[in-house]
Amino acid sequence: MDSLYLDDLQPGQRFVTQGITLTESEIIHFAWRYDPQPFHLDVGAAAESPYGGLIASGFQTLALCFRLFMQSGMFNESSLGSPGIDELRWLLPVRPGDTLHTAVEVLEIRPSSSKTDRGITRLKYQAINQRDEAVLVFILIHLLWRRPK
């Protein structure tokens, strides 16, 4: 896909990514490195947890959700990074074998008044599982170049 710039976006515009299926080993590997809690690491301990089985770290879900959108290439030439995330919520557990895709909606576009070659857009991200359930939602603030003239 061609890269999109701030000027190409409109509030209400939506994008949907391809999916990715999480395996038990990917969940455990991520947890060992970044979120070593028993319900992410140990199948036996997870079975005894309130979740009734192994679940992915919310941080893994967040990273995958973001990765899926960035891999689409939409912001390859226009991204200037991000100053942060708003309203991050983990809604449902993600389990081994779940397939997630990312749905993104443009909420707001704000050209910079001091640096006219760039601006900010607020995008609502949702990680959606194979049952069409939102498992994660957050608003990411993207800094983007404006379309070159």
Stockholm file with secondary structure:
# STOCKHOLM 1.0

chainA/1-149         MDSLYLDDLQPGQRFVTQGITLTESEIIHFAWRYDPQPFHLDVGAAAESPYGGLIASGFQTLALCFRLFMQSGMFNESSLGSPGIDELRWLLPVRPGDTLHTAVEVLEIRPSSSKTDRGITRLKYQAINQRDEAVLVFILIHLLWRRPK
#=GR chainA/1-149 SS CCCCCGGGCCTTCEEEEEEEECCHHHHHHHHHHHCCCHHHHCHHHHHTSTTSSCCCCHHHHHHHHHHHHHHTTTTTTTBCCCSEEEEEEECSCCCTTCEEEEEEEEEEEEECSSCTTEEEEEEEEEEECTTSCEEEEEEEEEEEECCCC
#=GC SS_cons         CCCCCGGGCCTTCEEEEEEEECCHHHHHHHHHHHCCCHHHHCHHHHHTSTTSSCCCCHHHHHHHHHHHHHHTTTTTTTBCCCSEEEEEEECSCCCTTCEEEEEEEEEEEEECSSCTTEEEEEEEEEEECTTSCEEEEEEEEEEEECCCC
//
